[in-house]
Amino acid sequence: MNLLVPTPEGWLRCRQRTIADTVVAKVLKPKKRDLEQLVGRLLYFYAGRAAHIKDRNHIDRRAMIRLLNHDTMRTLGLNPEAVRRIYQGSHLFLGNDPHYWLQRAEYEIQMDHLDLARNHLAAARGCQGGEQDYFIRTAESTVRLRSARRDPASLPLRQDALKALNDLDDVVRKHRGLARNAFVVLIKEGVEWLQECHGDLTPREYRDALDLIDDDIALGQECIADINQFQAAVHSTAVIRTRLRATAPGIPL
């Protein structure tokens, strides 16, 4: 069946993704040190080949992007220090690539290490094209909303969270169906922040935040209604949003 194919460099390449995934899950995952070295070397190899390639459909660029992906790193089951070593190992090639810093930030967000995520996002913003990248803006908004939830009484964090909601609103209205993750973040992180911190908002801030979220849910139903993650975010927050709406304070005339 030619499932294993020799390469000119003397390696064996697996033609079936299922078999490759099984090898990783059954053979390599229990050997954490070996897995770290393998993934680190693969990323270093593809970073060296593809760091300069702008075509996202190039085979080497696609392999590099997949290896960088924060979900890939998380599913490997390695501890955070090992993942950071893997990422750092390719810094030589990717230090000026905003996508590299974004994936590092997203991984730290998943691990709830918000200070590290904030540092990586600052580096991503400093790269060419990073300032207006809507994926970076979305990740920054996640950090702001989660940070505000940790300290509801902080006025600076509260103002930062309100700015995050407005940034997400700007992203989804400009990019619509391309900004799927921004819709999900706005709904899930926005509602969770509002549930935790609404008591410290002014009546106008409270109602404006609710209205913004509901308006962007309506926009999402127009342009990404078929996206499962969007609908899951809408349904999982429905009860909370109804409760928040029912208890929203009135605005004095």
QUIWORA-V481760 format. One record per run of one state. SS is the DSSP state (~ for helix, > for strand, _ for the rest). FROM is the first residue (numbers start at 1). TO is the last residue. If there is no record, write none. Layout:
ss->SS from->FROM to->TO
ss->SS from->FROM to->TO
This chain:
ss->_ from->1 to->3
ss->> from->4 to->6
ss->_ from->7 to->11
ss->> from->12 to->14
ss->_ from->15 to->16
ss->~ from->17 to->28
ss->_ from->29 to->31
ss->~ from->32 to->50
ss->_ from->51 to->58
ss->~ from->59 to->68
ss->_ from->69 to->69
ss->~ from->70 to->75
ss->_ from->76 to->79
ss->~ from->80 to->89
ss->_ from->90 to->90
ss->~ from->91 to->94
ss->_ from->95 to->97
ss->~ from->98 to->110
ss->_ from->111 to->113
ss->~ from->114 to->126
ss->_ from->127 to->133
ss->~ from->134 to->150
ss->_ from->151 to->154
ss->~ from->155 to->178
ss->_ from->179 to->179
ss->~ from->180 to->200
ss->_ from->201 to->202
ss->~ from->203 to->223
ss->_ from->224 to->227
ss->~ from->228 to->236
ss->_ from->237 to->237
ss->~ from->238 to->247
ss->_ from->248 to->253
